[in-house]
Amino acid sequence: MDNLLIGDFEGPLDLLLHLIKKSKMEIFDIEISKITEEYINYINSMAELNLDIASEYLVMASELIEMKSKKLLPVKEEKEEEEDINPEEELKRRLIEYKKYKESTEVFRNLEEKRSNYFTKSPENIKNYSLEKLENDGNVSLFDLLDAFQKLLERREASKPRNTKIARKEMSVKERVIKIRDILKTRKTVNFVELFDDFSKPYVVVTFLSVLEMVKGREINIKQDSNFSEIYLERVD
């Protein structure tokens, strides 16, 4: 007997299909006597392991035994009444239908497993995650500022020498805000690009966050003469 238990099957038809496949039979050529014997042996083995046998398995066992007994009895030459349904043919039909169902279920299960590797989300306006307004007179949005920031990084990357070593400046947002304030004390307006004298990642990020912080605190306005033109920071007096 194999290592499969009753709990590994979805019902008596599932167990029968397993035994038929194991015996290398075709559903249309089932040997009722042989398959009945294997089925009963399987049920008995499970009972010896003190496993609960569902009633549906026992019902199938009784049906198989009845079919087997009819096979062993001599065929009467005269029958008073022909049976409308041949139990053996009906069992084959049920097995074929169940096999189709099981195969289609396996296909859908595989599709479900593949689909579980993908995660989707309904389209959503990303502006919901941005600052609703940047208080400024030039109608510059956060996306305009991000675009200018991205272009700045791209230009810097393209013009950067291959063997460049930049000393990292450790600085907090608070400290960087103070530095930008100092620049704007002597110059009321400064080009956004001029704020970046260092292109190490921490320094660039801190500078950008500092600009946002100052806009939020209404310390500066952000201006742009036209779309895609230079962006300027202007001190609010």
Residue frames relative to the residue before (quaternion, step in Angstrom):
aa qw qx qy qz dx dy dz
M 1.0000 0.0000 0.0000 0.0000 0.00 0.00 0.00
D 0.4536 -0.6851 0.4900 0.2912 3.60 -1.03 0.73
N 0.6618 -0.5509 0.3626 0.3564 3.53 -1.31 0.07
L 0.4895 0.6690 -0.4331 0.3540 3.59 1.26 0.04
L 0.2445 -0.7641 0.5831 0.1278 3.55 -1.05 0.84
I 0.7189 -0.4321 0.3199 0.4406 3.53 -1.32 0.24
G 0.6623 0.5375 -0.3047 0.4239 3.57 0.98 -0.86
D 0.6109 0.5638 -0.3468 0.4342 3.58 1.25 -0.30
F 0.6821 0.4523 -0.2783 0.5027 3.58 1.28 -0.20
E 0.4547 -0.7052 0.4851 0.2461 3.54 -1.17 0.64
G 0.7878 -0.1553 0.0940 0.5886 3.57 1.26 0.08
P 0.7299 -0.4413 0.2893 0.4346 3.60 -1.27 0.12
L 0.6295 0.5237 -0.3491 0.4555 3.61 1.01 -0.67
D 0.6193 0.5376 -0.3340 0.4647 3.57 1.08 -0.72
L 0.6501 0.5048 -0.3008 0.4817 3.56 1.01 -0.85
L 0.6476 0.5211 -0.3193 0.4551 3.59 0.95 -0.85
L 0.6436 0.5168 -0.3248 0.4618 3.58 0.96 -0.86
H 0.6292 0.5353 -0.3254 0.4601 3.55 1.04 -0.80
L 0.6878 0.4790 -0.2815 0.4672 3.58 0.89 -0.92
I 0.6243 0.5333 -0.3308 0.4652 3.59 1.07 -0.75
K 0.6646 0.4929 -0.2946 0.4781 3.56 0.97 -0.91
K 0.6480 0.5277 -0.3107 0.4529 3.56 0.99 -0.86
S 0.7110 0.4318 -0.2429 0.4990 3.58 1.08 -0.78
K 0.3945 -0.7465 0.4497 0.2913 3.57 1.36 0.01
M 0.3746 0.7000 -0.5077 0.3345 3.55 0.95 0.92
E 0.3676 -0.6517 0.5984 0.2865 3.51 -1.37 0.16
I 0.6028 -0.5889 0.3876 0.3736 3.56 -1.04 0.73
F 0.6781 0.4973 -0.3002 0.4503 3.60 0.97 -0.81
D 0.7564 0.3397 -0.1892 0.5260 3.60 1.20 -0.44
I 0.1761 0.8123 -0.5369 0.1448 3.57 1.00 0.76
E 0.2628 -0.7106 0.6277 0.1790 3.53 -1.06 0.84
I 0.3551 -0.7851 0.4670 0.1987 3.55 -0.12 1.32
S 0.6522 0.5281 -0.3284 0.4335 3.60 0.88 -0.88
K 0.6992 0.4731 -0.2721 0.4617 3.55 0.90 -0.97
I 0.6967 0.4745 -0.2892 0.4536 3.58 0.85 -0.95
T 0.6075 0.5470 -0.3461 0.4604 3.58 1.16 -0.66
E 0.6506 0.5208 -0.3092 0.4581 3.55 0.97 -0.88
E 0.6711 0.4884 -0.2996 0.4704 3.59 0.93 -0.86
Y 0.6383 0.5314 -0.3214 0.4548 3.56 1.02 -0.83
I 0.6705 0.4919 -0.2951 0.4705 3.60 0.88 -0.97
N 0.6358 0.5257 -0.3301 0.4587 3.60 0.98 -0.83
Y 0.6435 0.5257 -0.3192 0.4557 3.55 1.01 -0.82
I 0.6594 0.5085 -0.2986 0.4663 3.56 0.93 -0.95
N 0.6565 0.5124 -0.3034 0.4631 3.57 0.97 -0.87
S 0.6357 0.5315 -0.3290 0.4529 3.58 1.02 -0.79
M 0.6503 0.5071 -0.3128 0.4714 3.56 1.01 -0.81
A 0.6370 0.5282 -0.3254 0.4576 3.57 1.04 -0.79
E 0.6353 0.5332 -0.3230 0.4558 3.59 1.06 -0.76
L 0.6749 0.4654 -0.2851 0.4966 3.58 1.19 -0.53
N 0.4562 -0.7141 0.4123 0.3347 3.56 1.37 0.24
L 0.3891 0.6984 -0.4984 0.3354 3.54 1.06 0.81
D 0.4835 -0.6599 0.4881 0.3040 3.55 -0.99 0.82
I 0.2043 -0.7682 0.5981 0.1015 3.55 -0.90 0.99
A 0.4115 -0.7188 0.5016 0.2498 3.57 -0.63 1.13
S 0.6143 -0.5938 0.3827 0.3516 3.54 -1.06 0.78
E 0.6123 0.5733 -0.3616 0.4070 3.61 1.04 -0.69
Y 0.6206 0.5243 -0.3428 0.4717 3.60 1.13 -0.60
L 0.6588 0.5054 -0.3029 0.4677 3.57 1.04 -0.79
V 0.6094 0.5408 -0.3474 0.4642 3.59 1.10 -0.70
M 0.6526 0.5016 -0.3089 0.4766 3.57 0.97 -0.88
A 0.6159 0.5464 -0.3453 0.4504 3.59 1.01 -0.76
S 0.6685 0.4915 -0.3049 0.4675 3.60 0.91 -0.88
E 0.6358 0.5233 -0.3352 0.4578 3.61 1.02 -0.73
L 0.6591 0.5068 -0.3049 0.4645 3.56 0.97 -0.85
I 0.6398 0.5204 -0.3248 0.4630 3.57 0.98 -0.85
E 0.6440 0.5215 -0.3222 0.4577 3.58 0.99 -0.82
M 0.6532 0.5061 -0.3104 0.4699 3.59 0.98 -0.86
K 0.6516 0.5192 -0.3106 0.4576 3.55 0.99 -0.88
S 0.6569 0.5168 -0.3173 0.4480 3.59 0.93 -0.85
K 0.6466 0.5154 -0.3246 0.4593 3.58 1.04 -0.76
K 0.6125 0.5499 -0.3404 0.4545 3.56 1.15 -0.64
L 0.6993 0.4858 -0.2629 0.4538 3.54 1.07 -0.78
L 0.6140 0.5557 -0.3479 0.4395 3.56 1.17 -0.52
P 0.5396 -0.6128 0.4582 0.3512 3.61 -1.10 0.63
V 0.4758 -0.6743 0.4905 0.2800 3.53 -1.05 0.79
K 0.3724 -0.7262 0.5341 0.2207 3.54 -0.82 1.03
E 0.4915 -0.6734 0.4667 0.2953 3.51 -0.95 0.88
E 0.7858 0.1907 -0.0982 0.5800 3.54 1.05 -0.75
K 0.1193 -0.7803 0.6119 0.0504 3.51 -0.90 0.91
E 0.4602 -0.6927 0.4806 0.2782 3.51 -0.83 0.99
E 0.8090 -0.0016 0.0495 0.5857 3.55 0.99 -0.80
E 0.3765 -0.7276 0.5323 0.2135 3.53 -0.75 1.08
E 0.4398 -0.6761 0.5201 0.2808 3.56 -1.02 0.81
D 0.4540 -0.6970 0.4879 0.2646 3.56 -0.88 0.97
I 0.7904 0.2100 -0.0946 0.5676 3.58 1.04 -0.78
N 0.2894 -0.7342 0.5926 0.1614 3.53 -0.89 1.02
P 0.4336 -0.7360 0.4520 0.2569 3.66 -0.43 1.20
E 0.6589 0.5193 -0.3160 0.4431 3.57 1.00 -0.83
E 0.6656 0.4888 -0.2951 0.4806 3.58 0.96 -0.86
E 0.6290 0.5349 -0.3272 0.4595 3.55 1.08 -0.77
L 0.6343 0.5214 -0.3272 0.4676 3.58 1.01 -0.78
K 0.6391 0.5213 -0.3266 0.4617 3.60 0.96 -0.83
R 0.6437 0.5247 -0.3193 0.4565 3.56 0.99 -0.88
R 0.6589 0.5121 -0.3027 0.4604 3.58 0.95 -0.90
L 0.6509 0.5218 -0.3092 0.4566 3.55 1.02 -0.84
I 0.6457 0.5173 -0.3168 0.4638 3.59 1.00 -0.85
E 0.6589 0.5058 -0.3035 0.4668 3.58 0.95 -0.92
Y 0.6682 0.4957 -0.3069 0.4622 3.56 0.96 -0.88
K 0.6223 0.5422 -0.3431 0.4485 3.60 1.02 -0.76
K 0.6419 0.5135 -0.3215 0.4700 3.59 0.99 -0.84
Y 0.6499 0.5227 -0.3097 0.4566 3.54 0.96 -0.92
K 0.6758 0.5028 -0.2958 0.4506 3.57 0.90 -0.94
E 0.6583 0.5107 -0.3152 0.4544 3.58 0.96 -0.83
S 0.6606 0.4909 -0.3084 0.4770 3.59 0.99 -0.83
T 0.6172 0.5426 -0.3384 0.4584 3.58 1.08 -0.74
E 0.6416 0.5289 -0.3179 0.4556 3.57 1.02 -0.82
V 0.6240 0.5343 -0.3338 0.4622 3.58 1.05 -0.78
F 0.6861 0.4757 -0.2859 0.4704 3.57 0.87 -0.97
R 0.6177 0.5421 -0.3504 0.4493 3.60 1.06 -0.69
N 0.6539 0.5077 -0.3109 0.4669 3.58 0.99 -0.83
L 0.6399 0.5174 -0.3182 0.4708 3.55 1.04 -0.80
E 0.6419 0.5291 -0.3164 0.4559 3.55 1.03 -0.82
E 0.6473 0.5173 -0.3167 0.4616 3.58 1.00 -0.83
K 0.6518 0.4972 -0.3150 0.4783 3.58 1.01 -0.81
R 0.6676 0.5146 -0.3023 0.4451 3.56 0.97 -0.90
S 0.6143 0.5777 -0.3500 0.4080 3.58 1.11 -0.64
N 0.6119 0.5571 -0.3492 0.4397 3.57 1.27 -0.29
Y 0.6866 0.4307 -0.2742 0.5176 3.57 1.30 -0.12
F 0.1404 -0.7789 0.6079 0.0632 3.52 -1.05 0.79
T 0.0878 -0.8108 0.5785 0.0128 3.53 -0.78 1.03
K 0.1116 -0.7745 0.6200 0.0572 3.52 -1.24 0.46
S 0.5391 -0.6254 0.4524 0.3370 3.55 -1.00 0.77
P 0.5834 -0.5823 0.4223 0.3771 3.61 -1.07 0.69
E 0.0090 0.8018 -0.5957 0.0471 3.53 -0.97 0.86
N 0.5137 -0.6408 0.4774 0.3124 3.53 -1.08 0.71
I 0.3447 -0.7775 0.4855 0.2027 3.59 -0.46 1.19
K 0.5006 0.6455 -0.4349 0.3790 3.57 1.23 -0.17
N 0.5384 0.6258 -0.4019 0.3962 3.57 1.25 -0.38
Y 0.7185 0.4238 -0.2373 0.4978 3.56 1.22 -0.47
S 0.6350 0.5055 -0.3404 0.4747 3.56 1.21 0.16
L 0.6414 -0.4728 0.4057 0.4478 3.55 -1.32 0.12
E 0.4922 -0.6844 0.4425 0.3059 3.57 -0.75 0.99
K 0.8101 0.0108 0.0290 0.5855 3.57 0.95 -0.86
L 0.2141 -0.6939 0.6644 0.1766 3.50 -1.21 0.63
E 0.3610 -0.7551 0.5008 0.2208 3.56 -0.48 1.17
N 0.3774 0.6960 -0.5397 0.2863 3.57 -0.32 1.23
D 0.5348 -0.6500 0.4491 0.2996 3.52 -1.26 0.40
G 0.6803 0.5226 -0.2902 0.4242 3.57 1.21 -0.35
N 0.4211 -0.7312 0.4435 0.3020 3.59 1.30 0.15
V 0.3228 0.7338 -0.5226 0.2903 3.56 0.96 0.87
S 0.2743 -0.7761 0.5488 0.1461 3.57 -0.74 1.08
L 0.6714 -0.4672 0.3792 0.4326 3.53 -1.30 0.15
F 0.6394 0.5373 -0.3273 0.4420 3.57 1.08 -0.71
D 0.5978 0.5398 -0.3561 0.4738 3.58 1.13 -0.60
L 0.6611 0.5071 -0.2980 0.4659 3.54 0.98 -0.89
L 0.6474 0.5135 -0.3094 0.4706 3.58 1.01 -0.83
D 0.6366 0.5295 -0.3239 0.4577 3.55 1.04 -0.80
A 0.6520 0.5027 -0.3081 0.4768 3.58 0.96 -0.86
F 0.6310 0.5397 -0.3147 0.4599 3.55 1.03 -0.82
Q 0.6661 0.5062 -0.2949 0.4617 3.59 0.96 -0.93
K 0.6598 0.5048 -0.3045 0.4660 3.57 0.94 -0.87
L 0.6085 0.5564 -0.3396 0.4525 3.54 1.08 -0.76
L 0.6775 0.4897 -0.2869 0.4678 3.57 0.90 -0.92
E 0.6469 0.5200 -0.3198 0.4570 3.58 1.01 -0.81
R 0.6567 0.5010 -0.3131 0.4688 3.59 0.94 -0.83
R 0.6513 0.5236 -0.3080 0.4548 3.53 0.98 -0.88
E 0.6593 0.5147 -0.3054 0.4551 3.57 0.98 -0.89
A 0.6660 0.5164 -0.2974 0.4488 3.58 1.01 -0.83
S 0.7539 0.3920 -0.2057 0.4854 3.59 1.02 -0.78
K 0.4996 0.6807 -0.4189 0.3339 3.59 1.24 -0.18
P 0.4709 -0.6570 0.5015 0.3084 3.64 -0.89 0.85
R 0.6122 -0.5967 0.3739 0.3595 3.57 -1.09 0.67
N 0.7787 0.2456 -0.1441 0.5590 3.59 0.91 -0.86
T 0.2204 0.7838 -0.5409 0.2108 3.53 0.34 1.26
K 0.0707 -0.7820 0.6187 0.0259 3.51 -0.94 0.93
I 0.0916 -0.8158 0.5710 0.0064 3.54 -0.55 1.21
A 0.4024 -0.7051 0.5268 0.2517 3.55 -0.85 0.97
R 0.3979 -0.7321 0.5065 0.2218 3.57 -0.79 1.01
K 0.1948 -0.7571 0.6151 0.1028 3.52 -1.04 0.90
E 0.2285 -0.7732 0.5789 0.1220 3.54 -0.47 1.20
M 0.1908 0.7890 -0.5555 0.1805 3.57 -0.59 1.12
S 0.3755 -0.7139 0.5441 0.2308 3.57 -1.04 0.76
V 0.6664 -0.4767 0.3769 0.4320 3.57 -1.30 0.23
K 0.6345 0.5467 -0.3256 0.4387 3.57 0.96 -0.88
E 0.6767 0.4876 -0.2888 0.4701 3.58 0.93 -0.93
R 0.6639 0.5083 -0.3061 0.4552 3.57 0.99 -0.85
V 0.5957 0.5570 -0.3541 0.4577 3.60 1.09 -0.69
I 0.6389 0.5255 -0.3180 0.4632 3.58 0.98 -0.86
K 0.6499 0.5224 -0.3147 0.4536 3.59 0.98 -0.86
I 0.6664 0.4913 -0.3028 0.4721 3.57 0.99 -0.89
R 0.5998 0.5528 -0.3505 0.4603 3.59 1.08 -0.69
D 0.6423 0.5346 -0.3179 0.4478 3.57 0.99 -0.88
I 0.6402 0.5226 -0.3226 0.4615 3.57 1.04 -0.85
L 0.7179 0.4613 -0.2445 0.4605 3.56 0.95 -0.96
K 0.5246 0.6135 -0.4233 0.4114 3.61 1.25 -0.10
T 0.7355 0.3875 -0.2140 0.5130 3.56 1.05 -0.77
R 0.7718 0.1811 -0.1023 0.6009 3.58 1.20 -0.52
K 0.3872 -0.7459 0.4874 0.2371 3.57 -0.58 1.06
T 0.7836 0.1883 -0.0902 0.5851 3.58 1.12 -0.68
V 0.0116 0.7948 -0.6060 0.0296 3.56 -0.98 0.87
N 0.5063 -0.6425 0.4869 0.3062 3.52 -1.07 0.81
F 0.5716 -0.6204 0.4253 0.3279 3.58 -0.94 0.95
V 0.6514 0.5417 -0.3090 0.4322 3.57 1.00 -0.88
E 0.6401 0.5704 -0.3262 0.3981 3.59 1.04 -0.77
L 0.5678 0.6167 -0.3834 0.3877 3.60 1.19 -0.34
F 0.7054 0.4725 -0.2497 0.4657 3.57 1.18 -0.54
D 0.0402 0.8000 -0.5936 0.0771 3.54 -0.12 1.33
D 0.7298 0.2537 -0.1834 0.6078 3.56 1.32 0.03
F 0.1867 -0.8233 0.5300 0.0794 3.58 -0.87 0.94
S 0.3084 0.7054 -0.5669 0.2932 3.56 1.07 0.69
K 0.6343 -0.5885 0.3433 0.3653 3.56 -1.00 0.80
P 0.6709 0.4903 -0.3354 0.4439 3.67 0.76 -0.85
Y 0.6708 0.5107 -0.3017 0.4452 3.58 0.94 -0.92
V 0.6506 0.5202 -0.3114 0.4573 3.58 0.98 -0.88
V 0.6701 0.5004 -0.2964 0.4612 3.57 0.91 -0.95
V 0.6601 0.5079 -0.3071 0.4604 3.59 0.92 -0.92
T 0.6406 0.5238 -0.3277 0.4559 3.61 0.99 -0.80
F 0.6681 0.5008 -0.3026 0.4597 3.57 0.90 -0.92
L 0.6670 0.4940 -0.2988 0.4709 3.58 0.94 -0.87
S 0.6207 0.5480 -0.3364 0.4485 3.55 1.09 -0.69
V 0.6286 0.5269 -0.3296 0.4675 3.58 1.04 -0.80
L 0.6510 0.5082 -0.3106 0.4707 3.59 0.96 -0.87
E 0.6409 0.5328 -0.3189 0.4512 3.56 0.99 -0.85
M 0.6795 0.4883 -0.2869 0.4663 3.57 0.97 -0.85
V 0.6116 0.5259 -0.3424 0.4818 3.58 1.13 -0.65
K 0.6517 0.5228 -0.3030 0.4585 3.53 0.97 -0.92
G 0.7155 0.4267 -0.2401 0.4984 3.58 1.04 -0.78
R 0.4266 -0.7365 0.4298 0.3014 3.58 1.35 0.15
E 0.3469 0.7266 -0.5129 0.2978 3.56 1.03 0.80
I 0.7975 0.1396 -0.0612 0.5838 3.56 1.15 -0.62
N 0.2893 -0.6859 0.6306 0.2198 3.51 -1.38 0.36
I 0.2588 -0.7408 0.5950 0.1739 3.55 -1.17 0.53
K 0.0726 -0.8254 0.5597 -0.0164 3.54 -0.70 1.10
Q 0.0017 -0.7595 0.6504 -0.0123 3.50 -1.26 0.65
D 0.4301 -0.7411 0.4529 0.2462 3.59 -0.60 1.12
S 0.7883 -0.0735 0.0738 0.6064 3.59 1.03 -0.79
N 0.6974 -0.4564 0.3306 0.4427 3.55 -1.26 0.24
F 0.8523 0.1408 -0.1474 0.4816 3.54 -1.05 0.94
S 0.5129 0.6166 -0.4468 0.3964 3.63 1.20 0.22
E 0.7267 -0.4245 0.3041 0.4463 3.56 -1.32 0.07
I 0.3014 -0.7382 0.5781 0.1734 3.55 -1.14 0.72
Y 0.1272 -0.8035 0.5805 0.0362 3.57 -0.93 0.98
L 0.3073 -0.7063 0.6067 0.1967 3.52 -1.24 0.64
E 0.0922 -0.8101 0.5786 0.0210 3.56 -0.81 0.98
R 0.4562 -0.6956 0.4908 0.2590 3.55 -0.82 1.00
V 0.2966 -0.7223 0.5958 0.1880 3.56 -1.04 0.82
D 0.2986 -0.7795 0.5247 0.1671 3.57 -0.52 1.17
